[in-house]
Amino acid sequence: MPDIQSPLPGTFYHAPSPDSEPFKKQGDQVSPEDTIGLIEVMKTFIEVKAEVSGTFEGFSVADATPVQAGDILAKVG
């Protein structure tokens, strides 16, 4: 099962805003260009792409969690 890793350190968000649905839910199909979350670095938001195809298995970290580069953010089956 491929893991989606954080490309850089920052705060990881599951959704585009606090009132929005997450970018992906368990069971959703993903393709390499799909956005699965955002990382905030110094008030700048960077999209995190799936980079793989498959079924979204779920997030590995809670919403609004500080992460480091290389941390596993989500799993794809």
WOMORA-V412102 format. One record per residue. N is the residue number from 0. RES is the residue in three letters. OMEGA is omega in degrees with one decimal (none if undefined). BURIAL is + if it has 16 or more other ideal C-beta (glycine too) atoms within 10 Angstrom, else -. D_CENTER is the distance of its C-alpha to the mean C-alpha in Angstrom with 1 decimal. Layout:
N:RES:OMEGA:BURIAL:D_CENTER
N:RES:OMEGA:BURIAL:D_CENTER
This chain:
0:MET:-179.4:-:15.5
1:PRO:175.8:-:13.0
2:ASP:173.1:-:10.3
3:ILE:-175.9:+:7.1
4:GLN:176.7:+:8.1
5:SER:178.7:+:7.7
6:PRO:-177.7:+:10.2
7:LEU:177.4:-:11.9
8:PRO:178.8:-:12.8
9:GLY:177.6:+:12.1
10:THR:-175.7:-:10.7
11:PHE:179.1:+:7.1
12:TYR:-179.9:+:7.1
13:HIS:-172.5:+:6.1
14:ALA:-179.4:-:8.8
15:PRO:176.3:-:10.9
16:SER:-178.1:-:13.6
17:PRO:-178.3:-:14.8
18:ASP:-176.2:-:16.9
19:SER:172.2:-:14.5
20:GLU:175.4:-:13.1
21:PRO:177.6:+:9.4
22:PHE:-179.6:+:8.0
23:LYS:175.8:+:8.3
24:LYS:179.2:-:10.8
25:GLN:-179.4:-:12.2
26:GLY:177.6:-:14.6
27:ASP:172.5:-:13.2
28:GLN:176.9:-:13.9
29:VAL:173.5:+:11.5
30:SER:-173.9:-:12.9
31:PRO:-176.7:-:12.2
32:GLU:-178.9:-:12.1
33:ASP:174.1:+:9.8
34:THR:178.4:-:7.1
35:ILE:-179.6:+:4.0
36:GLY:178.9:+:3.6
37:LEU:171.2:+:6.3
38:ILE:178.2:+:8.1
39:GLU:176.6:-:11.7
40:VAL:178.4:-:14.4
41:MET:177.3:-:17.9
42:LYS:175.1:-:17.4
43:THR:-179.3:-:15.6
44:PHE:-179.4:-:12.2
45:ILE:178.6:-:10.4
46:GLU:172.8:-:8.1
47:VAL:-179.8:+:5.5
48:LYS:-179.7:+:7.1
49:ALA:-179.5:+:7.4
50:GLU:176.0:+:10.7
51:VAL:174.1:-:12.3
52:SER:177.0:-:14.0
53:GLY:179.9:-:14.4
54:THR:-179.0:-:13.7
55:PHE:-177.2:+:10.4
56:GLU:178.3:+:11.5
57:GLY:179.0:-:9.3
58:PHE:178.3:+:7.0
59:SER:178.2:+:8.9
60:VAL:179.0:+:8.9
61:ALA:177.3:-:10.3
62:ASP:177.5:-:9.4
63:ALA:-179.2:-:10.9
64:THR:172.2:-:11.1
65:PRO:179.4:-:12.4
66:VAL:175.7:+:11.0
67:GLN:175.2:-:12.9
68:ALA:179.5:-:12.5
69:GLY:176.0:-:12.2
70:ASP:178.2:+:10.7
71:ILE:-177.6:-:9.0
72:LEU:-175.6:+:5.5
73:ALA:178.7:+:6.1
74:LYS:177.2:+:9.2
75:VAL:-179.7:+:10.9
76:GLY:none:-:14.6
